[in-house]
């Protein structure tokens, strides 16, 4: 099978992520994007060389290791991969009232 010349990137970070590859600035859609697949932002047509360089440079980052940002070859694979990573937490999720120890403000 031939290597893909572009990737589809899934990103669960709320505001996405931007990186440079030469003169090209690539912005990955995040979880606040309108292009969502199971809670992951979807960015199509990311050049393979740009992604591979980025992934290599950040291979020890938690967002790569934990699958918060990942690449696949097509949209169908993205849908499958996002389902597999559905329970992955970024640490940037909105806190619930219980975990944040929020108490209702009572008027005096």
N, C-alpha and C positions, 0 to 999 in steps of 0.2 A: 504494500500500500504506500502510495506517495505521501510525503510529508506535507502537511497543510502549509499554505503560504500566509494564512491569516487564522486568528483564533477568535472565539467568542469567549468573553471574560465575564465571570460571575463575581460580584462584589457585594458583601453584606455590610460593609462599613456605611454608616448613615449618609454621609455626604460624598461617598465615593473616594476617588484617589486620582491624582494627576502625577505623571512622571514624564521625563524627557528622554528622548532617544535621538541623539544628534540634534538637528534643528526642529524635530517634530515633538510637539507636546501632545501626549495622549491622556485624555481624561476618561476615567472609568466611572460609569454610572453606579451610584450606590443605592442603598435601601430606600432612600427618599425620592428616588427617580420614578418617573411614570412608566419606564420600561422595566417592569418587575417580572421575575419568574420565581415564584415560591419564596418571596422575601429577599431575593438577591437582585441587585441591579444588573442589567444585561448590556454589554457593549460589544457590538459586532465589528468585524473586519479590523481587528488589531493586528498589525503586521507581526508575523511570527518572530522575526529577528528582534524586534523591539520587546516583545513579551519575554522571550527566552533570555535576553540580557537582563531585563528587570527581575525576572524570577531567580536567575543565578545570583544577582547582586543582593537579593533580599531573602535568600533561601533559609536563613536562620531567624527570620522575623516570624512572630506569632501569627500574623495574618496569612502568611503563606503556609506555615507548618500546620495550622489548625483548619485550613480550607476556607477561611473567610474570603480570600481572594484566590481565584483559580481560573484556569483556562481549559477549554475543550474545543473540539473541532467544529461542532455545529450546534444549532439551537435544540435539537432533540436530546443530544448528550447533555446540554446545559440543564434542561428540565430534569433529567434523571439525576444528575450530580447535585442539584439543589435539594432534591428530596432526600438524598443520602446525607446531606449536611444540614438538614432542617433544624436539628437541635443544637447546632454550634452557636455559642454565644460570643459576641464581640467584646462584651464588657461595657458597651455604650448604649445598651437597651434602657428604656425608660424604667425607672424604679416603680414598683407597686407601692401602694399606701402602706402595706404591711411591712415590706422590707425596708422602706425608707423611714419607718416609725413616724408617719404623718398623722397628726391628731386634728380632728375637726375644730375649727375656731368657733368658740361659743361666745355669744355676746353677753356682756355683763349687765 
